[in-house]
Amino acid sequence: MQNKAYLVKKLTAPSPKPGNPQAKKKAPCPGLGLFYTLLSAFCFSVSSLLVKKVQDVHAVEISAFRCVLQMLIVLPCLIYRKTGFIGPKSHRIFLILRGVLGSTSMMLIYYAFQTMALADATVITFSSPVFTSIFAWICLKEKYSPWDALFTMFTIAGVILIVRPPFLFGTSGIEESYSVHLKGTFAAIGHAVFAASTLVILRKMGKSVDYFLTIWYYVVLGLVETVIILFILGEWSLPYCGLDRLFLILIALFGLGAQIFITKALQIEKAGPVAIMRTMDVVFAFIFQIIFFNNVPTWWTVGGAVCVVASNVGAAVRKWYQSSK
């Protein structure tokens, strides 16, 4: 009888009003995901600017400082979440690859920022989605359509405009000596390749591995890798001035902030709009290069940026359209 009376009371009770706490959970603020993406782009651009400003510290050493600081932040998160420090046995090889490739990607992009124009290096990093599509096609058997091939050609054209081979463009308009510019270019392209490989590995693991555990492997193996390289190169040294030391801390904090904001953006917004908004990285890079280095990008750089950004936007819009069907 008590159960019957409870059931009648429950069925006759008034439905919760929209403003009632029992009502459907309030949707996130419209545009909040895009705002998070904009903050991520800004944080990444500020971190890139600071790397460019710290010229007396080797790019590998900057990476080592970032790994140490992020390790101190991630460690308590792993302890709190009780996920362990090793991960599932079936995924350890992928976690190791993610750590090594991810940290190598970080070192390469820092070297690129130090050795070439900020806008040039940033634009080349946006060729990463092209490599991601190719690697996903090869390793994950994802579809590679004629549209993907077209976007790949646009990206290659943009990178060529950035590299500006002397036999096609001469050496005018390049901020550094061409050999240094070329080294930075190869480093930026290497970053794009390794970043794409890391993304494919993360896709392969899916949600079976905690996100913080992937970062843990990234910082631990990154620290080991950077220490070994610094020992071989003999480049380990403390920054000469307090300002550089402050910059190293800010590089790590802004880099971590960029990761956090882009993760939060993808949690509440579709991937297509987020990918489009991420192209603000290029806009910030152009602005910072003009303001802080008094270096106006050449029309070749602008043309390359248009090609690469158009390729990324086109790919994002296409995937967004397909997912909305």
Stockholm file with secondary structure:
# STOCKHOLM 1.0

chainA/1-325         MQNKAYLVKKLTAPSPKPGNPQAKKKAPCPGLGLFYTLLSAFCFSVSSLLVKKVQDVHAVEISAFRCVLQMLIVLPCLIYRKTGFIGPKSHRIFLILRGVLGSTSMMLIYYAFQTMALADATVITFSSPVFTSIFAWICLKEKYSPWDALFTMFTIAGVILIVRPPFLFGTSGIEESYSVHLKGTFAAIGHAVFAASTLVILRKMGKSVDYFLTIWYYVVLGLVETVIILFILGEWSLPYCGLDRLFLILIALFGLGAQIFITKALQIEKAGPVAIMRTMDVVFAFIFQIIFFNNVPTWWTVGGAVCVVASNVGAAVRKWYQSSK
#=GR chainA/1-325 SS CHHHHHHHHHHHSCCCCTTSTTSSCCCCCTTHHHHHHHHHHHHHHHHHHHHHHCCSSCHHHHHHHHHHHHHHHHHHHHHHHTCCSSCCGGGHHHHHHHHHHHHHHHHHHHHHHHHSCHHHHHHHHTTHHHHHHHHHHHHSCCCCCHHHHHHHHHHHHHHHHHHCCHHHHCSTTCSSCHHHHHHHHHHHHHHHHHHHHHHHHHHHHGGGSCHHHHHHHHHHHHHHHHHHHHHHHTCCCCCSSHHHHHHHHHHHHHHHHHHHHHHHHHHHSCHHHHHHHTTHHHHHHHHHHHHHHCCCCCHHHHHHHHHHHHHHHHHHHHHHHHHTC
#=GC SS_cons         CHHHHHHHHHHHSCCCCTTSTTSSCCCCCTTHHHHHHHHHHHHHHHHHHHHHHCCSSCHHHHHHHHHHHHHHHHHHHHHHHTCCSSCCGGGHHHHHHHHHHHHHHHHHHHHHHHHSCHHHHHHHHTTHHHHHHHHHHHHSCCCCCHHHHHHHHHHHHHHHHHHCCHHHHCSTTCSSCHHHHHHHHHHHHHHHHHHHHHHHHHHHHGGGSCHHHHHHHHHHHHHHHHHHHHHHHTCCCCCSSHHHHHHHHHHHHHHHHHHHHHHHHHHHSCHHHHHHHTTHHHHHHHHHHHHHHCCCCCHHHHHHHHHHHHHHHHHHHHHHHHHTC
//
